[in-house]
Amino acid sequence: MGGWWQELLVGWIVFFVIPKGVFIPVFGAMYRAMRNTDEQDRLDEIYLAELAARGDDGGDPVHARFRRRPVKPRDSGPRRESTAKLRQPS
Protein backbone atom coordinates (compact mmCIF):
# COMPACT_ATOMS: atom_id res chain seq x y z
CA MET A 1 0.00 0.00 0.00
CA GLY A 2 0.89 3.64 0.00
CA GLY A 3 1.68 5.75 3.01
CA TRP A 4 1.10 5.14 6.68
CA TRP A 5 -2.11 7.22 6.62
CA GLN A 6 -3.68 4.86 4.07
CA GLU A 7 -2.90 1.87 6.29
CA LEU A 8 -4.40 3.74 9.22
CA LEU A 9 -7.54 4.53 7.20
CA VAL A 10 -7.97 0.91 6.08
CA GLY A 11 -7.37 -0.30 9.63
CA TRP A 12 -9.97 2.14 10.93
CA ILE A 13 -12.52 0.94 8.39
CA VAL A 14 -11.81 -2.74 9.02
CA PHE A 15 -11.80 -2.57 12.82
CA PHE A 16 -14.46 0.06 13.52
CA VAL A 17 -16.78 0.83 10.60
CA ILE A 18 -17.47 -2.67 9.22
CA PRO A 19 -18.25 -4.27 12.62
CA LYS A 20 -20.67 -1.45 13.45
CA GLY A 21 -22.37 -1.98 10.11
CA VAL A 22 -22.95 -5.60 11.10
CA PHE A 23 -23.57 -5.48 14.84
CA ILE A 24 -25.87 -2.47 15.07
CA PRO A 25 -28.52 -3.93 12.70
CA VAL A 26 -28.27 -7.31 14.45
CA PHE A 27 -28.80 -5.78 17.88
CA GLY A 28 -31.63 -3.66 16.47
CA ALA A 29 -33.36 -6.77 15.14
CA MET A 30 -32.87 -8.53 18.48
CA TYR A 31 -34.37 -5.56 20.33
CA ARG A 32 -37.40 -5.48 18.00
CA ALA A 33 -37.90 -9.22 18.51
CA MET A 34 -37.73 -8.78 22.28
CA ARG A 35 -40.23 -5.91 22.14
CA ASN A 36 -42.59 -7.93 19.91
CA THR A 37 -42.34 -10.88 22.30
CA ASP A 38 -43.25 -8.66 25.25
CA GLU A 39 -46.25 -7.31 23.32
CA GLN A 40 -47.38 -10.83 22.40
CA ASP A 41 -47.03 -11.94 26.03
CA ARG A 42 -49.25 -9.04 27.07
CA LEU A 43 -51.88 -9.98 24.47
CA ASP A 44 -51.73 -13.66 25.51
CA GLU A 45 -52.23 -12.68 29.14
CA ILE A 46 -55.34 -10.66 28.24
CA TYR A 47 -56.70 -13.52 26.10
CA LEU A 48 -56.16 -16.10 28.83
CA ALA A 49 -57.79 -13.82 31.39
CA GLU A 50 -60.85 -13.48 29.13
CA LEU A 51 -61.00 -17.26 28.70
CA ALA A 52 -60.84 -17.76 32.46
CA ALA A 53 -63.57 -15.15 33.00
CA ARG A 54 -65.86 -17.05 30.61
CA GLY A 55 -65.04 -20.34 32.31
CA ASP A 56 -63.57 -21.74 29.10
CA ASP A 57 -60.13 -23.30 29.15
CA GLY A 58 -59.76 -23.18 25.38
CA GLY A 59 -59.75 -26.95 24.99
CA ASP A 60 -56.87 -29.33 24.82
CA PRO A 61 -54.33 -28.76 22.08
CA VAL A 62 -54.65 -31.22 19.22
CA HIS A 63 -51.52 -32.95 17.96
CA ALA A 64 -50.73 -31.95 14.37
CA ARG A 65 -51.06 -35.55 13.19
CA PHE A 66 -54.71 -35.65 14.29
CA ARG A 67 -55.68 -32.17 13.11
CA ARG A 68 -58.13 -31.98 10.25
CA ARG A 69 -56.71 -30.44 7.14
CA PRO A 70 -58.74 -27.88 5.24
CA VAL A 71 -60.22 -29.08 1.97
CA LYS A 72 -58.53 -27.57 -1.05
CA PRO A 73 -60.93 -25.99 -3.54
CA ARG A 74 -60.99 -27.59 -6.96
CA ASP A 75 -59.68 -25.24 -9.54
CA SER A 76 -61.58 -25.00 -12.79
CA GLY A 77 -58.90 -23.28 -14.80
CA PRO A 78 -57.62 -24.10 -18.28
CA ARG A 79 -55.11 -26.59 -16.90
CA ARG A 80 -57.89 -28.70 -15.42
CA GLU A 81 -59.85 -28.60 -18.70
CA SER A 82 -56.86 -29.77 -20.73
CA THR A 83 -56.30 -32.61 -18.26
CA ALA A 84 -59.94 -33.65 -18.65
CA LYS A 85 -59.51 -33.74 -22.43
CA LEU A 86 -56.50 -36.02 -22.10
CA ARG A 87 -58.47 -38.47 -19.97
CA GLN A 88 -61.33 -38.85 -22.46
CA PRO A 89 -61.01 -41.86 -24.75
CA SER A 90 -60.66 -40.99 -28.39
Protein Blocks (a to p, Z undefined) as FASTA:
>chain_A
ZZfklmmmmmmmmmmmmmmmmmmmmmmmmmmmmmmmmmmmmmmmmmmmmmmmnopghiaa
ddfklpccddddddfbfklmmmmmmmpcZZ
